[in-house]
Amino acid sequence: MPNLLHLDASARRTSISRELSGVFADAWRAEHPDGGYVYRDLAAEPVPFIGEAWTELCDLVLARLLPAGPGSIDLDRLPELVNSPAQQAAWAIVEPLLREVRAADVVLIGTPMYNYSIPAALKAWLDQITFPRMSLAPSRFVVTSARGGAYSPGAPKAIYDYQERYLRDFFAGHFAVEDTAFVHAELANSRQDPGLAHLRDQHDASYAAALEAARRLGKEY
Ligand SMILES: Cc1cc2nc3c(=O)[nH]c(=O)nc-3n(C[C@H](O)[C@H](O)[C@H](O)COP(=O)(O)O)c2cc1C
């Protein structure tokens, strides 16, 4: 029975990235009626920032769990590192988040671009669940995103895309997940900014294509 972990990170309730992730999730759940489904709204119920006790756990991973050669740490051994009350409190936050993501065959992330990158709410989740030399493969990751501008290859601002590039590189480098899929609805600011009104048609086309891609991927995954 496959499991889907669905995260949303937009600060807006009515949000394009939420709509796209919802379309993917609906299609996926229709294809997997017996599949498991866990939903987390990282904006409405934020994951706390990591604190000092979390960094102690990280140092203990480095000291005790790294394999001698290449390869990943054994995540099942994390609980044996937890000792002080502060570390136990830190672990109480990490443990359910890590359990959810490890159980997921598909991790679906609905996220806006904020300031050329990802919202702090999503970064806080990543900081909590990431330990040195860990692997989340063979999970598959799908990101549905909305951006105010255009960052596709060839766009003048393409080099400022630290959202897709960051997530793609992070999942590959830290989680050994190489094939993250991205669905972007671009030029969303043309809805509000009169200076971008001439790009509204391009936004509408990007949005429609993203909805279709999210539906198709939800069926495929
Ligand atoms: C705090 C904030 C920062 C933003 N920064 C950018 C940005 O750097 N580049 C961009 O293209 N759009 C930016 N936007 C626009 C959003 O990406 C756009 O509104 C998108 O639709 C938000 O996703 P959502 O509809 O899922 O909330 C920003 C919006 C907010 C609220």
The ligand as an SDF file (V2000), in Angstrom:
LIG
                    3D

 31 33  0  0  0  0  0  0  0  0999 V2000
    6.6910   37.2110    0.8030 C   0  0  0  0  0  0  0  0  0  0  0  0
    6.5880   37.0340   -0.6830 C   0  0  0  0  0  0  0  0  0  0  0  0
    7.7360   37.0080   -1.4450 C   0  0  0  0  0  0  0  0  0  0  0  0
    7.6570   36.7920   -2.8140 C   0  0  0  0  0  0  0  0  0  0  0  0
    8.8050   36.7360   -3.5470 N   0  0  0  0  0  0  0  0  0  0  0  0
    8.7280   36.4840   -4.8780 C   0  0  0  0  0  0  0  0  0  0  0  0
    9.9200   36.3700   -5.6550 C   0  0  0  0  0  0  0  0  0  0  0  0
   11.0340   36.5170   -5.1780 O   0  0  0  0  0  0  0  0  0  0  0  0
    9.7830   36.0930   -6.9650 N   0  0  0  0  0  0  0  0  0  0  0  0
    8.5700   35.9200   -7.5440 C   0  0  0  0  0  0  0  0  0  0  0  0
    8.5170   35.6550   -8.7410 O   0  0  0  0  0  0  0  0  0  0  0  0
    7.4370   36.0170   -6.8290 N   0  0  0  0  0  0  0  0  0  0  0  0
    7.4900   36.2910   -5.5200 C   0  0  0  0  0  0  0  0  0  0  0  0
    6.3430   36.3870   -4.7740 N   0  0  0  0  0  0  0  0  0  0  0  0
    5.0420   36.1450   -5.4400 C   0  0  0  0  0  0  0  0  0  0  0  0
    4.5540   34.7360   -5.1900 C   0  0  0  0  0  0  0  0  0  0  0  0
    5.4870   33.7760   -5.6240 O   0  0  0  0  0  0  0  0  0  0  0  0
    3.2140   34.5400   -5.8860 C   0  0  0  0  0  0  0  0  0  0  0  0
    2.2590   35.4110   -5.2900 O   0  0  0  0  0  0  0  0  0  0  0  0
    2.7020   33.1230   -5.7990 C   0  0  0  0  0  0  0  0  0  0  0  0
    1.4370   33.0420   -6.4250 O   0  0  0  0  0  0  0  0  0  0  0  0
    2.5510   32.7050   -4.3510 C   0  0  0  0  0  0  0  0  0  0  0  0
    2.1380   31.3460   -4.2990 O   0  0  0  0  0  0  0  0  0  0  0  0
    0.6940   30.9680   -3.7300 P   0  0  0  0  0  0  0  0  0  0  0  0
   -0.3020   31.4910   -4.7240 O   0  0  0  0  0  0  0  0  0  0  0  0
    0.7140   29.4960   -3.6600 O   0  0  0  0  0  0  0  0  0  0  0  0
    0.5490   31.6240   -2.3930 O   0  0  0  0  0  0  0  0  0  0  0  0
    6.3950   36.6210   -3.4260 C   0  0  0  0  0  0  0  0  0  0  0  0
    5.2290   36.6700   -2.6350 C   0  0  0  0  0  0  0  0  0  0  0  0
    5.3230   36.8810   -1.2870 C   0  0  0  0  0  0  0  0  0  0  0  0
    4.0590   36.9230   -0.4630 C   0  0  0  0  0  0  0  0  0  0  0  0
  1  2  1  0
  2  3  1  0
  2 30  2  0
  3  4  2  0
  4  5  1  0
  4 28  1  0
  5  6  2  0
  6  7  1  0
  6 13  1  0
  7  8  2  0
  7  9  1  0
  9 10  1  0
 10 11  2  0
 10 12  1  0
 12 13  2  0
 13 14  1  0
 14 15  1  0
 14 28  1  0
 15 16  1  0
 16 17  1  0
 16 18  1  0
 18 19  1  0
 18 20  1  0
 20 21  1  0
 20 22  1  0
 22 23  1  0
 23 24  1  0
 24 25  2  0
 24 26  1  0
 24 27  1  0
 28 29  2  0
 29 30  1  0
 30 31  1  0
M  END
$$$$
